Each structure stands twice: as C-alpha cells, then as structure tokens.
Amino acid sequence: MEYRRLGRSGLRVSTLTMGTMTFGGKGGFASVGQTDVALAKRQIDLALEAGVNLVDTADIYSDGLSEEITGEVLAGRREDVLLATKARMVTGDGPNDGGASRHHLIRSVERSLKRLRTDYIDLFQIHEWDGQTPLEETLEALDTLVRSGKIRYVGASNHSGWQLMKALAVADAHGYQRYVSQQIHYTLQARDAEDELVPLTLDQELGILVWSPLAGGLLSGKYRRDVTAPEGSRHLTDWNEPPVHDEGKLYDIVDVLVETGEAHGVSAAQVALAWLLGRPGVSSVVIGARTEEQLRDNLAAADLVLTDEERSRLDKVSAVPLRYPHWHQAATASERLSPADLSLLGPHLNQ
C-alpha cells in the first residue's frame, strides 16, 4: 500500500480509504448496503491488513448508524487508524438540523464523537455547500473545534470551484484552519472535476479523496451493452447517482475496462480504480463493498500498474470536449500555462 501526503498537511493517507456508507442499511441507505457489525468488522479487518489507514464515514449515513457501527468495530484500536466523518446534511426536522452554521457543526461534532466512541476526529469534512451561512461563521467554528482538540484537520466535499476557492480565501484572510482536502465524485464515467476542481487542487495544494470511484458499480464490469443488468441493480432505472448522460459512452468505457482487466487477469473494477490512482491530485480513493469478495477485489487495485498505452486508451474513450474558457485558453494561452492548467489542457495542446 502506498501512502500519500494529504494536501499541504503533514498527514499521510493510504491510497485506498475504507468507506462505510454500506454500514447499517437504515432508511434510504438500505438500498446501498446493509452491512451489520460482524461483517463491518470483517471488512475493516481486511482493509487494515491490506495497509489501509483511513476510514471514512458521515453522520447522515443510515441516520448515524454507520458511525455507531464504525465506532464499535474500531473499539480498542482507534489509535491504529485515521478516522474521517462529515456533517452538513439535514439530520432532523428542526430548522437548524442542517447546514454549516456554528450551531449545527458543533452539535454534529459532539454527536459524531459519541457515536464513534472517540475523543477526536482526524478529518472533519463539510459534506456539502451551504450558500446561506457566512463562510466566516463556518470556518471560525471549524477553527475553534481544531483548537479544542476535537478535530485535527478540516476538508470540504461536493463544492464547486468558486465555492471552494472562496472558502480558502476566507480562511487565509482570517487565519482560520484551511481545508486540506476535498472529497469529490470523479470517475472515468464522470470527469467533470477535471475542469476546475483538479486544477484548483494542484494550485492550492489540497488532497483529493474520491467518493463512489466505480460510479456506484457502473464501472464494475457488471453493466454491459445488450446484457441484462444484475438482479437488484439500482442503476439505469430510477436511481440517478451518478447520473448517466450518455449510456452508449458508458458501455464503450466499460468495454475498454473489461478488455484491459482481461489483459492483466483482474476485474474491470480494479482497472477503474487504478486509473484514478494515477490521476493528478488524487490522494486516496474511497472504496466500499457489500460483500467480502468485492472488498478483496477492490483492495487489490492498490497493486495494479497500468501501462501508458492502457491509460491513453482509457483517457481517449472517456474524454469529453473542452468547455469554455478552456478551449479558448488551449488555443491562445499555451505559452503561459501552469502545471495546474496543464492537468486539463495538456493533452489537448498537441492535437
């Protein structure tokens, strides 16, 4: 297992993170997974044995049950892992049971600490943008929580480029704790993050944690053109996370994943994960599984090395046209592009 620095912090995280969204299976999360305590313990055991040192959860997963199971499973070995959680989503019926206000964040941290059976959270992430709470209030609350020892690092999740940049600017202006990472959706099927979020990451020295790196299973190899979807499948029906805008292109991508996997004697899922681990700015990929077999397969992706030719083929089949102003910059500003700019524009300059 490789360990990478998380942004400009001194923290080193494994390239694979154990995700816990399947833990609990309560409420709407039942369709994601229904991992009980026994299976959760087995999964975390396997992850730690493979070298994983970061476990990621959230207060919203199964209405807090995921955190409770995670805390129970990690009892007695809390010091062996880095623990990340999130808050911001609506967790109740009250007017203040959501958002990134000082009130909600401090209460959320206190509740998460209790459920996780710990005195501190290694990485506390703002789960989603809050356009109504002043960033000064959000970041001051996070800064206070860090100084109190209840959390150690702060990160963002699901922010746009301007929203994240504004948060970093406010933190710098006031001397508040700066986000060290962003947790985002980024896959071969959805490369939107490459427009703004990846360049921003490189320019501002953040770390990227990728959620749902197999697009909720769409890139696992189970979904194929002219093949009936697996029984119980959520995707390509009324489930739209992540949305599929071009089903034909999705199948083209999966075809290349399967062929590449066959060349290595591994699954399409491993190829998709290995592709992500080779992308600029990616610190760690959050994996989760319904079964032990799936988890073992995903963990093996840490050792898979793709050739330049294989990466090029995957890049090509999943490529999207440059959007404005990127196509204009590629045509007129190529002599003064930074490494952050080139993460997106570089492959287009010699075409």
C-alpha positions as CSV (number, residue, x, y, z in Angstrom):
1,M,0.0,0.0,0.0
2,E,1.3,3.4,-0.9
3,Y,0.8,6.4,1.4
4,R,0.4,9.9,0.1
5,R,0.5,13.3,1.7
6,L,-2.9,14.8,2.2
7,G,-2.7,18.2,0.6
8,R,-0.2,20.5,2.2
9,S,-0.7,18.9,5.6
10,G,1.8,16.5,7.2
11,L,-0.8,13.7,7.2
12,R,-0.1,10.7,5.1
13,V,-3.0,8.6,4.0
14,S,-3.3,5.2,2.2
15,T,-4.2,5.4,-1.5
16,L,-7.3,3.4,-0.6
17,T,-9.7,4.5,2.1
18,M,-12.3,2.3,3.7
19,G,-15.8,3.7,3.1
20,T,-18.7,2.9,5.4
21,M,-21.8,4.1,3.6
22,T,-22.9,0.4,3.4
23,F,-22.8,0.1,7.2
24,G,-26.2,-0.1,8.8
25,G,-28.7,-0.2,6.0
26,K,-31.1,2.1,7.7
27,G,-33.7,4.2,5.9
28,G,-32.9,5.2,2.4
29,F,-29.4,3.7,2.7
30,A,-30.8,0.2,2.8
31,S,-30.6,0.1,-1.0
32,V,-26.9,1.0,-0.8
33,G,-26.0,-1.8,1.6
34,Q,-27.0,-3.5,4.9
35,T,-23.6,-4.3,6.5
36,D,-24.1,-5.4,10.1
37,V,-21.5,-5.2,12.9
38,A,-20.0,-8.6,12.2
39,L,-19.5,-8.0,8.5
40,A,-18.3,-4.5,9.1
41,K,-15.6,-5.8,11.5
42,R,-14.5,-8.3,8.9
43,Q,-14.3,-5.7,6.2
44,I,-12.3,-3.3,8.4
45,D,-10.0,-6.1,9.4
46,L,-9.3,-6.9,5.7
47,A,-8.7,-3.2,5.0
48,L,-6.3,-2.7,7.8
49,E,-4.5,-5.9,6.9
50,A,-4.0,-4.6,3.4
51,G,-2.5,-1.4,4.8
52,V,-5.5,1.0,4.7
53,N,-5.1,3.6,7.4
54,L,-8.1,5.9,6.7
55,V,-11.8,5.0,7.4
56,D,-14.4,7.4,6.1
57,T,-18.0,7.8,7.3
58,A,-20.6,10.5,7.8
59,D,-23.3,11.5,10.2
60,I,-26.0,11.1,7.5
61,Y,-25.2,7.5,6.6
62,S,-28.1,5.4,7.9
63,D,-29.1,8.2,10.3
64,G,-25.9,7.8,12.3
65,L,-25.9,4.1,12.5
66,S,-22.8,3.9,10.2
67,E,-20.9,5.9,12.7
68,E,-22.1,3.8,15.6
69,I,-21.0,0.6,13.8
70,T,-17.7,2.1,12.9
71,G,-17.1,3.2,16.5
72,E,-17.9,-0.3,17.8
73,V,-15.7,-2.0,15.3
74,L,-12.8,0.3,16.0
75,A,-13.0,0.0,19.8
76,G,-9.6,-0.9,21.2
77,R,-7.7,0.1,18.0
78,R,-8.7,3.7,17.5
79,E,-5.1,4.8,17.5
80,D,-4.3,2.4,14.6
81,V,-6.4,4.4,12.1
82,L,-7.3,7.8,10.8
83,L,-11.0,8.5,11.2
84,A,-12.9,10.9,8.9
85,T,-16.5,11.9,9.0
86,K,-18.7,14.6,7.6
87,A,-21.6,16.9,8.5
88,R,-23.9,19.5,6.8
89,M,-26.7,17.4,5.5
90,V,-30.2,17.6,7.1
91,T,-30.4,15.2,10.0
92,G,-33.7,16.1,11.6
93,D,-36.9,18.0,11.3
94,G,-35.8,21.2,13.1
95,P,-34.9,24.4,11.3
96,N,-31.3,24.1,12.5
97,D,-30.9,20.4,11.8
98,G,-28.8,21.0,8.7
99,G,-26.3,23.4,7.1
100,A,-22.9,24.7,8.1
101,S,-23.8,27.0,10.9
102,R,-21.8,27.2,14.1
103,H,-24.8,25.7,15.9
104,H,-25.2,22.7,13.6
105,L,-21.5,21.9,13.1
106,I,-20.6,22.0,16.8
107,R,-23.6,19.9,17.7
108,S,-22.8,17.5,14.9
109,V,-19.2,17.0,16.0
110,E,-20.3,16.3,19.6
111,R,-22.8,13.7,18.4
112,S,-20.3,12.1,16.0
113,L,-17.7,11.8,18.7
114,K,-20.2,10.0,20.9
115,R,-21.3,7.6,18.2
116,L,-17.7,6.9,17.1
117,R,-16.6,6.4,20.7
118,T,-13.6,8.7,20.3
119,D,-12.2,11.9,21.7
120,Y,-11.2,13.3,18.3
121,I,-11.9,13.2,14.6
122,D,-8.8,13.2,12.3
123,L,-10.5,14.7,9.3
124,F,-13.8,16.5,9.6
125,Q,-15.4,17.4,6.3
126,I,-18.2,19.8,5.3
127,H,-20.4,17.4,3.4
128,E,-22.0,20.0,1.0
129,W,-22.0,23.7,0.3
130,D,-24.2,26.0,2.4
131,G,-24.9,29.2,0.4
132,Q,-26.8,30.9,3.3
133,T,-24.3,30.6,6.2
134,P,-21.4,33.1,6.1
135,L,-18.2,31.3,5.5
136,E,-16.6,33.3,8.3
137,E,-19.1,31.6,10.7
138,T,-18.4,28.1,9.3
139,L,-14.7,28.4,9.2
140,E,-14.4,30.1,12.6
141,A,-16.4,27.2,14.1
142,L,-14.1,24.6,12.5
143,D,-11.1,26.6,13.7
144,T,-12.4,26.5,17.2
145,L,-13.1,22.8,17.0
146,V,-9.5,22.2,15.9
147,R,-8.0,24.3,18.6
148,S,-10.2,22.5,21.2
149,G,-8.7,19.2,20.0
150,K,-12.0,17.7,18.9
151,I,-11.0,17.6,15.3
152,R,-7.5,17.7,13.7
153,Y,-7.9,18.6,10.1
154,V,-10.7,20.0,8.0
155,G,-11.9,19.3,4.5
156,A,-14.7,20.1,2.1
157,S,-16.9,17.9,-0.1
158,N,-19.1,18.5,-3.1
159,H,-18.1,22.1,-3.6
160,S,-17.8,23.9,-6.9
161,G,-14.5,25.5,-7.8
162,W,-15.5,29.1,-6.9
163,Q,-17.1,27.9,-3.6
164,L,-14.0,26.1,-2.5
165,M,-11.7,28.9,-3.6
166,K,-13.8,31.4,-1.7
167,A,-13.6,29.2,1.4
168,L,-9.8,29.0,1.1
169,A,-9.6,32.8,0.7
170,V,-11.7,33.5,3.7
171,A,-9.6,31.1,5.8
172,D,-6.4,32.7,4.7
173,A,-7.7,36.2,5.4
174,H,-8.7,35.4,8.9
175,G,-6.0,32.9,9.8
176,Y,-8.5,30.1,10.2
177,Q,-7.8,26.4,9.7
178,R,-7.6,25.8,5.9
179,Y,-9.2,22.9,4.1
180,V,-6.5,20.3,3.5
181,S,-8.7,18.2,1.2
182,Q,-11.8,17.9,-0.9
183,Q,-13.9,14.7,-1.2
184,I,-15.4,14.6,-4.7
185,H,-17.0,12.4,-7.3
186,Y,-14.5,11.6,-10.1
187,T,-14.5,8.6,-12.4
188,L,-13.9,7.6,-16.0
189,Q,-17.7,8.0,-16.4
190,A,-17.8,11.5,-14.9
191,R,-14.7,13.6,-15.5
192,D,-16.3,16.9,-14.6
193,A,-13.9,17.5,-11.8
194,E,-11.1,18.0,-14.2
195,D,-12.5,21.4,-15.4
196,E,-12.0,23.3,-12.1
197,L,-11.6,21.1,-9.0
198,V,-8.5,19.2,-10.0
199,P,-6.6,22.3,-11.2
200,L,-7.6,24.1,-8.0
201,T,-6.4,21.1,-6.0
202,L,-2.9,21.3,-7.7
203,D,-2.7,25.1,-7.4
204,Q,-3.8,25.3,-3.8
205,E,-2.1,22.1,-2.6
206,L,-5.2,20.2,-1.5
207,G,-5.7,16.5,-1.5
208,I,-8.4,14.7,-3.3
209,L,-10.4,11.9,-1.8
210,V,-12.7,10.3,-4.4
211,W,-16.1,9.0,-3.4
212,S,-18.0,6.3,-5.4
213,P,-15.0,5.7,-7.7
214,L,-16.8,2.9,-9.5
215,A,-19.8,5.2,-10.2
216,G,-21.9,3.2,-7.8
217,G,-21.0,0.0,-9.6
218,L,-21.5,1.2,-13.2
219,L,-17.8,0.6,-13.9
220,S,-17.5,-2.7,-12.1
221,G,-18.0,-4.7,-15.4
222,K,-21.4,-6.0,-14.4
223,Y,-23.2,-3.5,-16.6
224,R,-22.6,-4.3,-20.3
225,R,-24.2,-3.4,-23.6
226,D,-27.1,-5.7,-24.5
227,V,-26.7,-7.6,-21.2
228,T,-29.5,-7.7,-18.6
229,A,-28.4,-5.7,-15.5
230,P,-27.7,-7.7,-12.4
231,E,-30.7,-8.6,-10.2
232,G,-31.4,-5.8,-7.7
233,S,-29.5,-3.2,-9.6
234,R,-30.3,0.4,-8.8
235,H,-28.6,2.0,-11.8
236,L,-30.0,2.9,-15.2
237,T,-33.5,2.8,-13.6
238,D,-34.9,5.5,-11.3
239,W,-31.5,5.8,-9.4
240,N,-29.6,8.7,-10.8
241,E,-26.4,9.0,-8.6
242,P,-24.3,9.4,-10.5
243,P,-26.4,10.5,-13.5
244,V,-25.7,8.8,-16.8
245,H,-25.9,11.3,-19.6
246,D,-24.6,9.0,-22.4
247,E,-25.4,5.4,-21.9
248,G,-23.6,4.4,-25.1
249,K,-20.4,6.0,-24.0
250,L,-20.7,4.4,-20.6
251,Y,-20.7,1.0,-22.3
252,D,-17.8,2.0,-24.5
253,I,-15.8,2.8,-21.3
254,V,-16.8,-0.5,-19.7
255,D,-15.7,-2.4,-22.8
256,V,-12.2,-1.0,-22.5
257,L,-12.1,-1.6,-18.8
258,V,-13.0,-5.3,-19.3
259,E,-10.5,-5.8,-22.1
260,T,-7.8,-4.1,-20.0
261,G,-8.7,-6.2,-17.0
262,E,-8.5,-9.4,-19.0
263,A,-5.0,-8.5,-20.2
264,H,-3.9,-8.3,-16.5
265,G,-6.1,-11.1,-15.2
266,V,-8.0,-8.7,-13.0
267,S,-11.5,-7.2,-12.8
268,A,-12.7,-4.1,-14.6
269,A,-13.3,-2.5,-11.2
270,Q,-9.6,-2.8,-10.4
271,V,-8.7,-1.1,-13.7
272,A,-11.1,1.8,-13.0
273,L,-9.6,2.3,-9.5
274,A,-6.0,2.0,-10.8
275,W,-6.8,4.7,-13.4
276,L,-8.0,7.1,-10.7
277,L,-4.9,6.5,-8.6
278,G,-2.8,7.7,-11.5
279,R,-4.7,10.9,-12.0
280,P,-3.2,14.3,-10.9
281,G,-4.0,15.4,-7.3
282,V,-5.7,12.2,-6.2
283,S,-4.6,11.3,-2.7
284,S,-6.9,8.4,-1.9
285,V,-9.9,6.6,-3.4
286,V,-12.8,5.7,-1.0
287,I,-13.9,2.1,-1.6
288,G,-16.8,0.3,-0.1
289,A,-18.4,-3.1,-0.7
290,R,-21.5,-5.1,0.0
291,T,-19.5,-8.4,0.2
292,E,-16.1,-9.6,1.3
293,E,-15.4,-10.7,-2.2
294,Q,-16.0,-7.2,-3.6
295,L,-13.8,-5.7,-0.9
296,R,-10.9,-8.0,-1.5
297,D,-11.1,-7.3,-5.3
298,N,-11.1,-3.5,-4.7
299,L,-8.2,-3.7,-2.3
300,A,-6.1,-5.5,-4.9
301,A,-6.3,-2.4,-7.1
302,A,-3.6,-0.8,-5.0
303,D,-1.0,-3.1,-6.6
304,L,-2.2,-2.8,-10.2
305,V,0.1,-0.8,-12.6
306,L,-1.4,0.2,-15.9
307,T,0.8,0.9,-18.9
308,D,1.0,4.3,-20.6
309,E,-0.8,2.8,-23.6
310,E,-3.6,1.4,-21.4
311,R,-4.0,4.8,-19.7
312,S,-4.1,6.5,-23.0
313,R,-6.8,4.2,-24.3
314,L,-8.9,4.8,-21.2
315,D,-8.4,8.6,-21.4
316,K,-9.5,8.6,-25.0
317,V,-12.7,6.5,-24.6
318,S,-13.8,8.6,-21.7
319,A,-12.7,12.1,-22.9
320,V,-15.1,15.0,-23.0
321,P,-14.8,18.1,-25.2
322,L,-13.2,21.1,-23.6
323,R,-15.7,23.6,-22.3
324,Y,-15.3,27.4,-22.3
325,P,-13.0,29.1,-21.4
326,H,-10.7,26.0,-21.5
327,W,-10.9,25.5,-25.3
328,H,-10.0,29.2,-25.8
329,Q,-7.1,29.0,-23.4
330,A,-5.8,25.9,-25.1
331,A,-5.8,27.8,-28.4
332,T,-4.4,31.2,-27.2
333,A,-2.6,30.8,-23.9
334,S,-0.4,27.7,-24.3
335,E,2.8,29.6,-23.8
336,R,1.9,30.6,-20.2
337,L,0.1,27.7,-18.6
338,S,0.9,26.4,-15.1
339,P,1.1,22.8,-14.0
340,A,-2.5,23.2,-12.7
341,D,-3.7,24.4,-16.1
342,L,-1.9,21.6,-17.9
343,S,-3.6,18.9,-15.8
344,L,-6.6,19.6,-18.1
345,L,-5.3,21.4,-21.1
346,G,-2.0,19.5,-21.6
347,P,-3.5,16.5,-23.6
348,H,-5.2,18.9,-25.9
349,L,-2.3,21.1,-26.9
350,N,-0.8,18.8,-29.5
351,Q,-4.0,17.8,-31.2
